[in-house]
Amino acid sequence: MSTNLLVPTAKGLYCERGGFFIDPRRPVARAITTHAHTDHAPPGCDQYVCTQPTAELIRSRYGPNQNCLTLDWGKPHQFGEVMVSLHPAGHIMGSAQIRIEAIDGGPVWVVTGDCKDDDDPTTEPFESVACDVLIIESTFGLPIYHWPEPETVLSQINDWWSTNAAQERTSVVMTYAVGKAQRLLAGLDPSLGPIGIHGALVGPTEVYRAAGIELPETIRAGRDTATELQGRGIIVCPPSAAGTPWIRRFSGKDGMETAFASGWMAVRGRQRWRGVDRGFILSDHADWNGLLNIVRNSKAKRVGVTHGSTEAFSRYLREFEGVESFVLGDQRATSDGDDG
């Protein structure tokens, strides 16, 4: 029997011996879901297998009646002829790596999903999982990507907000609505002024609070709260809000300044392309060194690379790390806005 427990298909990675897909691109009967971003957890699956926090985030987005089978961290569960366990991936709250092992033995496979090994108070810390075959994302799989310390970036954002507030200029930060937004909120200084959030952030933010993540007080940014937020406030919203009548209502006496928080802000020209005044390098993905550390610590003999700079990262692993590496063609597009 083939030792390839996972094979790429038009719907995504499929485990025939377990009867499930991992992060499918479209609705399937059973999806083992690494995290709650919609490009990994498409709406309409008959069942999502995931962690409890991921289930809560999925239900906050798709409705309370979603069929979610939740697994405890590290506890194996049998699906068909394989055992599956979930281990923290560090990407967003509840994000999981998927460990798969056939009941009759053979190589252990681990799929990282989106991952990072940085310290982050809003998610479970990354756990290195030993395996024979590792499937890893490479969103930032080029040596140009090196993240500054998140605390430094968050301090820069607070300084920027403080300067704007002194000029009665509203601050607006655009970022991913689930995960990145909550990490940003956790680092904001509420003594500087009111913190407003777009409606798309309200549900996920409440899920984070319910899980015990410490976040500052926020208000829903809208017509009723516009006056309170104008000038002194900061507003966190998804990129889709840029240039809309919704965002323009929050301008202070001296207008507003916009910023984008993403790993992509490390690339010269991305800030201009996004049409914002400032760019802050804050990512929920591993940078170059982080990806290499994850690969090395896994002790994997084979590494499949998916999403992002696949060819370059895979070639580096072969030529400089001495690892058998291959590319999985999964250039999925995100549907929530920025994914960096």
Secondary structure, 3 states (H helix, E strand, C coil): CCCCCCEEECCEEEECCCCEEECCCCCCCEEECCCCCCCCCCCCCCEEEECHHHHHHHHHHHCCCCCEEECCECCCEEECCEEEEEEECCCCCCCEEEEEEECCCCCCEEECCCCCCCCCCCCCCCCCCCCCEEEEEECCCCCCCCCCCHHHHHHHHHHHHHHHHHCCCEEEEECCCCCHHHHHHHHCCHHHCCEEECHHHHHHHHHHHHCCCCCCCCEECCHHHHHHHCCCCEEEECHHHCCCHHHHCCCECCEEEEEEECHHHHCCCHHHHHCCCEEECCCCCCCHHHHHHHHHHHCCCEEEEEEECHHHHHHHHHHHCCCEEEEECCCCCCCCCCCC
